């Protein structure tokens, strides 16, 4: 069983991602707040975490706190950061935090689904993975 955490303050995004990423053998948890995300990270081991960089719509970057908390407990967890604020300084902070993948919003669920397939998180026999568009995320090497 694969477990995914989606943390974003936009309920519509959470619902869409959850519906379109759900697959056999997968549990998807969602959170709209840093506190709820932290509670879930402490309760469950995740195969991948997707977090918005800014959960409250302020200049605070709660997503980096989610990254920090998750990496302390699960150093090898893949983490995807989503943001509408992708300047070079933010990219550098995200990279230094240990994020695996960085996407600027808007992000297609199909991009994330393709990445899930590449990482072995998601498998759906009726779909041909090559039919998904290339996600072209900023791939940040860890280490």
Secondary structure, DSSP 8 states (H G I E B T S, - for coil): -EEEEEE-S-HHHHHHHHHHH--TTEEEEEESSHHHHHHHHHH---SEEEEES-SSSSS--HHHHHHHHHHHH-TT-EEEEEES---HHHHHHHHHHT-SEEEESS--HHHHHHHHHHHTS---TTS-GGGS-----EE----
